[in-house]
């Protein structure tokens, strides 16, 4: 049974690309950066993988055709490109996609999924980064106990990192479980990335982390164009505009596509905190 899209409309721009592009244009007109994110993950059928790759390339070309009215920036999941089927298949699809991104001056962020693919995602990123240094970046999750070493490696590579808390339910041996500890590590990594990294994305809706980041850059006389804040579409829209008005870069991740239900139901199942977070933020600005 296909559920009605209005259930997801607050957090998903549209089911079709054609309806999503005007949403991105409107956000840019407000002074916000955007990243378009085609929903879907963990494909196990080769035909669907090829279709997903073609849809990603269509997305890049559609943004390019918008002639500057939309930021040429997208987010992808390697599990949509065959990562769980055959890494060589994934690499081939990724090279095709990044070649088009390079031709169109588009930036592609490799999203991070569960720890079952963390090693693979970082390994694939390291293999392609040298060929497309201006066109590809990665996401790292603050709650994983391995992340300090990963950030150090990304800084050595001069790679662009999006830092987030992490939303997947992971075992205690791999991930910090309590929020104060996760926040502590997030702030440590934020400082590392802003001082040693290359234009990181500080992705959070948490006021504690937002305010601490603002204080850090101001106290250390760090220019606001050394990094950007990032948030999700439909959550704290007024705050997004306020941050941009303060002179900070503010990027909104704009998800779209007809695979919205698996994505959001997975987020809600993985961590009970996500249920409260979404309910709470539906009434915040």
C-alpha positions as CSV (number, residue, x, y, z in Angstrom):
1,X,0.0,0.0,0.0
2,X,1.4,3.4,-1.0
3,X,0.8,6.0,1.8
4,X,-0.3,9.5,0.8
5,X,2.6,11.9,0.3
6,X,1.1,14.6,2.5
7,X,2.5,12.6,5.5
8,X,6.0,13.4,4.4
9,X,5.5,16.9,2.8
10,X,6.9,18.8,5.8
11,X,10.3,17.0,5.4
12,X,10.4,16.0,1.7
13,X,10.2,18.6,-1.0
14,X,8.4,16.5,-3.5
15,X,8.2,13.1,-5.1
16,X,9.3,14.3,-8.5
17,X,12.4,16.2,-9.5
18,X,10.4,18.6,-11.6
19,X,8.5,19.7,-8.5
20,X,11.7,19.8,-6.4
21,X,13.6,22.3,-8.5
22,X,11.4,25.3,-7.7
23,X,11.7,24.5,-4.0
24,X,15.5,24.7,-4.3
25,X,15.2,27.9,-6.3
26,X,13.0,29.5,-3.6
27,X,15.5,28.6,-0.9
28,X,18.4,30.1,-2.8
29,X,16.4,33.3,-3.3
30,X,16.3,33.5,0.5
31,X,20.1,33.4,0.7
32,X,20.3,29.7,1.6
33,X,22.6,27.2,-0.1
34,X,21.0,23.9,-1.1
35,X,21.9,20.3,-1.6
36,X,19.4,18.0,-3.5
37,X,19.1,14.5,-2.1
38,X,17.4,11.8,-4.1
39,X,15.9,9.4,-1.5
40,X,16.7,5.7,-1.5
41,X,19.2,3.3,-0.2
42,X,20.5,-0.3,0.0
43,X,19.6,-1.4,-3.5
44,X,20.2,-5.1,-4.2
45,X,19.0,-5.3,-7.8
46,X,21.5,-4.4,-10.6
47,X,18.8,-3.0,-12.9
48,X,17.6,-0.7,-10.1
49,X,21.2,0.3,-9.4
50,X,21.7,1.4,-13.0
51,X,18.4,3.3,-12.9
52,X,19.5,5.1,-9.8
53,X,22.8,6.0,-11.4
54,X,21.0,7.4,-14.4
55,X,18.6,9.4,-12.1
56,X,21.6,10.9,-10.2
57,X,23.1,12.0,-13.6
58,X,19.8,13.4,-14.7
59,X,19.7,15.3,-11.4
60,X,23.1,16.8,-12.1
61,X,22.2,17.8,-15.6
62,X,18.9,19.3,-14.5
63,X,20.6,21.5,-11.9
64,X,23.2,22.5,-14.5
65,X,20.4,23.5,-16.9
66,X,18.9,25.8,-14.2
67,X,21.7,28.3,-15.2
68,X,22.7,29.3,-11.6
69,X,19.3,29.4,-10.1
70,X,20.0,26.2,-8.1
71,X,23.3,25.3,-6.3
72,X,25.1,22.6,-8.2
73,X,25.4,20.4,-5.1
74,X,23.9,16.9,-4.5
75,X,24.1,14.2,-1.9
76,X,24.2,10.5,-2.9
77,X,24.3,7.1,-1.2
78,X,26.8,4.5,-2.4
79,X,24.3,1.8,-1.5
80,X,22.2,3.2,-4.4
81,X,25.1,2.6,-6.8
82,X,25.7,-1.1,-6.0
83,X,27.9,-0.9,-3.0
84,X,26.2,-3.9,-1.3
85,X,26.3,-5.9,-4.6
86,X,29.8,-5.5,-6.0
87,X,32.3,-2.8,-5.1
88,X,33.6,-2.7,-8.7
89,X,30.0,-2.1,-10.0
90,X,29.7,0.8,-7.4
91,X,33.1,2.2,-8.5
92,X,32.2,2.2,-12.1
93,X,28.8,3.9,-11.5
94,X,30.5,6.4,-9.2
95,X,33.1,7.3,-11.8
96,X,30.4,7.8,-14.4
97,X,28.5,10.1,-12.1
98,X,31.6,12.1,-11.0
99,X,32.8,12.5,-14.5
100,X,29.5,14.3,-15.3
101,X,29.9,16.3,-12.0
102,X,33.3,17.4,-13.1
103,X,32.1,18.4,-16.5
104,X,29.3,20.5,-15.0
105,X,31.2,21.8,-11.9
106,X,28.9,20.0,-9.5
107,X,29.8,19.0,-6.0
108,X,28.7,15.5,-4.9
109,X,28.6,14.5,-1.2
110,X,28.9,10.8,-0.4
111,X,26.5,10.2,2.4
112,X,27.3,8.0,5.3
113,X,25.1,5.1,6.2
114,X,25.3,2.3,8.8
115,X,28.6,0.9,10.1
116,X,28.1,-2.1,7.8
117,X,29.4,0.1,5.0
118,X,31.5,2.7,6.8
119,X,34.8,1.1,5.9
120,X,33.7,0.6,2.3
121,X,32.4,4.2,2.0
122,X,35.6,5.7,3.2
123,X,37.7,3.4,1.1
124,X,35.8,4.2,-2.1
125,X,36.0,7.9,-1.3
126,X,39.7,7.8,-0.9
127,X,40.0,6.0,-4.2
128,X,38.1,8.6,-6.2
129,X,39.1,11.8,-4.3
130,X,42.4,12.3,-6.1
131,X,40.7,12.2,-9.5
132,X,37.8,14.5,-8.5
133,X,39.2,16.7,-5.6
134,X,36.9,19.6,-6.4
135,X,33.8,17.5,-6.9
136,X,33.4,15.0,-4.1
137,X,33.2,15.1,-0.3
138,X,32.2,12.7,2.5
139,X,30.1,12.6,5.7
140,X,31.5,11.6,9.0
141,X,29.5,10.9,12.2
142,X,30.5,12.2,15.5
143,X,29.1,9.4,17.6
144,X,31.3,6.7,16.0
145,X,34.4,5.9,18.1
146,X,36.6,5.7,15.0
147,X,35.8,9.2,13.7
148,X,38.8,11.1,15.2
149,X,41.2,9.1,13.1
150,X,38.9,9.4,10.0
151,X,38.8,13.2,10.4
152,X,42.6,13.4,10.8
153,X,42.9,11.4,7.6
154,X,40.5,13.6,5.7
155,X,42.3,16.7,6.9
156,X,45.6,15.2,5.5
157,X,43.8,14.6,2.2
158,X,42.4,18.2,2.2
159,X,39.0,16.6,1.7
160,X,35.7,18.3,2.3
161,X,33.8,16.7,5.3
162,X,30.2,17.1,6.4
163,X,30.1,16.5,10.2
164,X,26.9,15.2,11.8
165,X,26.0,13.5,15.0
166,X,24.8,10.3,13.4
167,X,21.3,8.9,13.3
168,X,21.7,5.1,13.0
169,X,21.3,2.8,16.0
170,X,24.8,1.3,16.5
171,X,26.3,-0.9,19.2
172,X,28.1,0.5,22.2
173,X,31.4,-1.0,21.1
174,X,31.3,1.2,17.9
175,X,29.4,4.3,19.0
176,X,29.0,6.6,21.9
177,X,25.4,6.3,23.2
178,X,24.7,9.3,25.5
179,X,24.1,12.7,24.1
180,X,26.5,14.7,26.3
181,X,29.4,12.5,25.1
182,X,28.3,12.7,21.5
183,X,28.1,16.5,21.8
184,X,31.6,16.6,23.4
185,X,33.0,14.7,20.4
186,X,31.1,16.7,17.9
187,X,32.6,19.9,19.2
188,X,36.1,18.4,19.3
189,X,35.7,17.4,15.6
190,X,34.1,20.7,14.7
191,X,37.2,22.5,15.9
192,X,39.6,20.1,14.1
193,X,37.7,20.5,10.8
194,X,37.4,24.3,11.0
195,X,41.0,24.9,11.9
196,X,42.7,22.1,9.8
197,X,40.1,21.0,7.3
198,X,38.8,22.3,4.0
199,X,35.4,24.1,4.1
200,X,33.6,21.7,6.4
201,X,29.8,21.4,6.7
202,X,28.7,21.6,10.4
203,X,25.4,19.7,10.2
204,X,23.2,20.1,13.2
205,X,19.9,21.4,14.5
206,X,21.2,21.4,18.1
207,X,21.4,24.9,19.5
208,X,24.1,23.9,21.9
209,X,26.3,22.9,19.0
210,X,25.3,25.8,16.8
211,X,26.1,28.4,19.5
212,X,29.4,26.7,20.4
213,X,30.5,26.8,16.8
214,X,29.6,30.4,16.5
215,X,31.5,31.2,19.7
216,X,34.6,29.2,18.6
217,X,35.0,31.0,15.3
218,X,34.4,34.4,16.8
219,X,36.8,33.8,19.7
220,X,39.5,32.6,17.3
221,X,38.9,35.2,14.6
222,X,38.0,32.6,12.0
223,X,36.3,34.0,8.9
224,X,32.7,32.8,8.4
225,X,33.5,31.7,4.9
226,X,35.8,28.9,6.2
227,X,32.8,26.6,6.9
228,X,29.1,26.4,6.6
229,X,26.2,25.3,8.8
230,X,23.8,22.6,7.4
231,X,20.3,21.6,8.2
232,X,17.5,19.5,6.8
233,X,14.6,20.8,4.8
234,X,11.5,21.4,6.8
235,X,13.2,21.7,10.2
236,X,13.7,25.1,11.8
237,X,13.3,27.1,8.6
238,X,13.3,30.5,10.4
239,X,16.5,29.5,12.2
240,X,18.1,28.7,8.9
241,X,17.3,32.2,7.6
242,X,18.5,33.8,10.8
243,X,21.9,32.0,10.6
244,X,22.3,33.1,7.0
245,X,21.4,36.7,7.9
246,X,24.1,36.6,10.6
247,X,26.7,36.1,7.8
248,X,27.2,32.4,8.1
249,X,26.9,30.0,5.2
250,X,23.7,28.0,5.7
251,X,23.0,25.0,3.5
252,X,19.6,23.1,3.4
253,X,19.5,19.5,2.5
254,X,16.5,19.0,0.3
255,X,15.3,15.4,0.0
256,X,12.9,14.3,-2.7
257,X,11.7,11.2,-4.4
258,X,9.0,8.5,-4.1
259,X,11.1,6.4,-1.7
260,X,10.4,8.7,1.2
261,X,8.6,6.3,3.5
262,X,11.5,3.7,3.9
263,X,13.9,6.6,4.6
264,X,11.9,8.3,7.3
265,X,10.5,5.1,8.9
266,X,14.1,3.9,9.1
267,X,15.2,7.1,10.9
268,X,12.4,6.7,13.4
269,X,13.0,3.1,14.1
270,X,16.8,3.4,14.5
271,X,16.8,5.9,17.4
272,X,13.8,6.7,19.6
273,X,15.4,10.2,20.0
274,X,14.5,10.9,16.4
275,X,10.8,10.5,17.1
276,X,10.9,13.1,19.8
277,X,13.2,15.3,17.8
278,X,10.9,15.5,14.8
279,X,7.8,16.0,16.9
280,X,9.5,18.7,18.9
281,X,10.8,20.5,15.8
282,X,7.5,20.5,14.0
283,X,6.6,23.4,16.4
284,X,9.9,25.2,16.5
285,X,11.2,28.0,14.2
